[in-house]
Amino acid sequence: MGIIKIIGPFVIGSILLSGCQSSAKSGNNIKDNKKVTNVSLRLKKNRIYDINHAEGKTVKGASVIFVPENKHNDVEKIKAGSDGTFYEDALVPGRYVVYAKKDGIKSNKHQLRVMSYLTTHNTPSSKTADTDSDSKSSSISASIDSSVSASLDESVKKQNENSSTKSSYRSKYKRVSLESFTDNPDKYDQKLIKVTGTVTYIQRNSDNNTMDYIVLSNSDNTAATVAEVEVEDMHSHHISEGSNITILGGGLTKTVKLNGKTLESDIIEDFVQ
């Protein structure tokens, strides 16, 4: 009996301790498996070259989906890290709709444009050829001059092709009045549009210091929408309040919050005219 009395409390204590540990583990699992109620996503840049990677931040462990406008390209899907950051470097040139998803909840959609670095930075290599020719004999120089001339001809040809490609690409944007866009933004959601108006307000995007929000209004201020414009384009086109501009970009709806309010319409800028 004495042995039972000694062992008894030890066994009971072990059972209680085991129960507490099990309860603690269960509590931790509940905490770890707690479902999210809101998923947000922020892209560092809305326009990149194909030699760079798309990056941004969302909630921990969320899936980030890149849906290409070109249906022949693959949908890319990656997982955000433990701090919510993500990087994607397998995107081919084109336009993408990007959003995050976790526990069945999706974030707002963002538009991303991936441009070809080689196409937009194609320049002749005449400087190298000229430098080499100075250190070689006249016969070799003549050969190099001929080569450079051919290279320049090819470069001019490619530049003309690039210009033609850009013009062809810009022709895909449909001219839409501000009134039509703001009256029925769902009709133009994720569509390429061209909208003209007067800049009546400018605000820096607090989530992305490479973008500015601008309010684009019609002549009598009866219709207005927000556009997200690259800061670089703001400077190069000298855009300020009162400027009359044309925005070419992708139409979106209910994706932007400005001063605490979700906006019905928005345009992600590709070009400014």
N, C-alpha and C positions, 0 to 999 in steps of 0.2 A: 504493500500500500504506500510505504514511504517513497518508493521509487516512482510510483504513479503520480504522487503529489508533486514531486520535483519536475518530472518530465512534462506533466500536464500543462502548467503555466507556460513552459517553453514552447510546446507545440501550439498552444492557443496564441501566444505572442507571435510565433512565426506565421500562423494563418492570418492574423490581423495585419501584420506588416505586409504580407504578400497581397492581401486585399487592398491595402492602401496604395501599394506600388501599382497594382493593376488598375486601380481607380485613377491614379495620377497619369498612367500611360493613356488610359481611355480619354482623360481630359485633354491631354496633349494632342491626341489624334483628332478630337473634335475641333480643337483650335486650328490644327493644321489643315483640316478638311473643310473649314468654314467657307461657304460659297461667297463669291463676290456679288455685290449688288450694283456695282457701276464699273464700267470699263472705259477708260479714256486712252487716247493715243495722240502723240505729238511727233511730227516729223521735224528733224533738224533743218532740212531743206526740201522744198517742193520741186526743185529743179536741179538735176545733177548730170554729170557725164558718165558714160558707161565704164570709164576707168576708175570711178569712185564707187563707194558703197552707200546705199541708202541707210540712214540711221535715225534713231529716235528713241522714244520711251513710252512704255505702257505699264500695265500692272504686271506684277511678278508672275512668270510662268504662262502668260497669255500667248496664244497663237497669233502671229501677224501674217495676214494674207495679202498678197499682191496680185490683183486681178488685171491682166493686160487688156487694153482696148482691142488689140489685134487678137482675134479668137484663135489664130494659128499658133500663137505663143502659149507657153505653159503657165499655169497659175503657180506662183511660188508661195511656199508656206514655211515659216520659220517660228522658233519659239523664243520668247523673251527670256533674258537671264534672271538671276535671283534678285537683281536690283531693278528689273523692268526694262533695261536697255536692250536694243536689238541692232543687228547689222546684217545687211543683205548685199552681196557683191556679185550675184549671178543674174542680174537683170539686163536684158537686151534693150537697145534703144526703142522707145515708144512711150505711150502714156499708160498709167496704171491707176486703178482705184485701190487705196490701201485702207485696211481696217484691222482692228484687233478683236479677238474673241476669247472669252473664258467663261466656263460654266453656262454656256448657252446664251451669254449676253454679249452683244456686239458694241463696239465703239462707234463714234461718228466716222463717216468716210472722208478720206483725204485724197486729193489728186496729186500724183507724182509724175513728173516728166523726166525721162532718161534720154539724154541726147548723145549722139555719136561724137566722140572727141576728135577722131580723125577727119570726119566730114567738116566739122566747124573750125578746125585748126589746120586746114590744108594750106601750106605756104610753100613757095618755090625754094629750092636749096641752092640758089645761085651763089650765096656768099661763100659757101664751102668750096664750090667749084672755082670761084675767082681767086681764092687764097691759094689753092693748089696750083693754079696755072702760073702764078708768079714765080714759083720755084722750079719750074720745068722748062724744057727746051721749047722752041717755037713750034716745032712739029707736033709735040705733045699738046702745047697750048691750043693749036688749031683744032686738035681732036677734042680737047676739053670744051672749047668754045662751041663746037658743033653739038657736043653732048648737052651743054648747058642750054643752048638754043632749043634743042628738042625737049629738054626738061621744062623749060619755061613755056613752050607751046603746050605741053601736056598739062602743066599747072593751070594755064589760062583756060584750057578746055575744061578741066575739072572744076575750076572756080565758076565757070559759066554753068556747068551742070549743077553745081551746088546752089547757085542762085536760082536756077530753074526749079530745082527740087524744093527750095524754100517757098518760092512763089506758088508752086503746085500744092505744097502743104498748107499754106495760108488760105488757099482757095477753098479748103474744106470747111472753113468757119462760116457759119450761116449768119447773115445779117439779121439781127433781131432788135426791135425797138425796146427801149427801157420799159415802156408801158406793157408790152407783150410779155416780157420776161418776168416782171414783178407781178403781173396779174395771174400768170400761170407758170410758176417756177418748176413745178413737177414735170411739165412738158419738156423742159430743157435740162433736166437733171442728167449730169454726166455727158452732155452734148457739147460739141464745139460751136461756140457762138461768137459773134462780133457785135459789141454794144458801144454806142457813143453817148457821151454825156459830159456834164461839167462837174469838176471836183469841188465838193462843198465842205468836206471834212477829211482830215488825215489823222491817223492814230497808229503809233508803233505797236506791232504785234508782240505782246509780252511773252508769248511762248516761243517766238522765233524772231531773233533780232535781224534776220535777213529779209524780213517781209514787213510791209506796211499795210494797214487797212485804209482804204479810201472809200468815201461815200460818193457815188456817181449819181447825179440827179439830172432830170430833163429840164428843159428851158423854163417851165413855169413851176418847177418844184412839186409837181403832183405825183411823180414817181421817182423812186430812188432805190439803189441796191448797193451792197458792199462788194468791193473787189479787193483781192489780196495781190499786191504788186511787189515784185522784188525791189529792195532798196536801191540796188545798182541801177535798175531801170528808172526809178524815181529820180535819181541824180542825173543820169545820162539824158533823160527827156525833160529835165527841169520842171518836173511836175510839182505844182503847188495849188493851194486853194484858188479856184477861179479858172484853172486850166481846163480847156476843152480837149478831151482825148477820146480815142477809140481803144477799147480793150478787146483783145482776142484771147480767148481762153475757154476753160471748161465750166459750164454752169453747174451749180450745186444747190441743194435746198436743205435747210435745217441742219447745217453742219457747223456753223460759226456762232459763238457766243461773244457778244460785244456789249460791254458795260452791264453784264449780268443777264442779257436777253438773248434768246436763240433767234437768229435771223431766218426769215423765210427764204431769202435768196442770197446767193453769193457767186462770185466769179473768181476762179484761180487763173491769174494772168500767165499767158505764154509770150505774148508780144504786146507792145504798145505802139500806137500810131498817132 
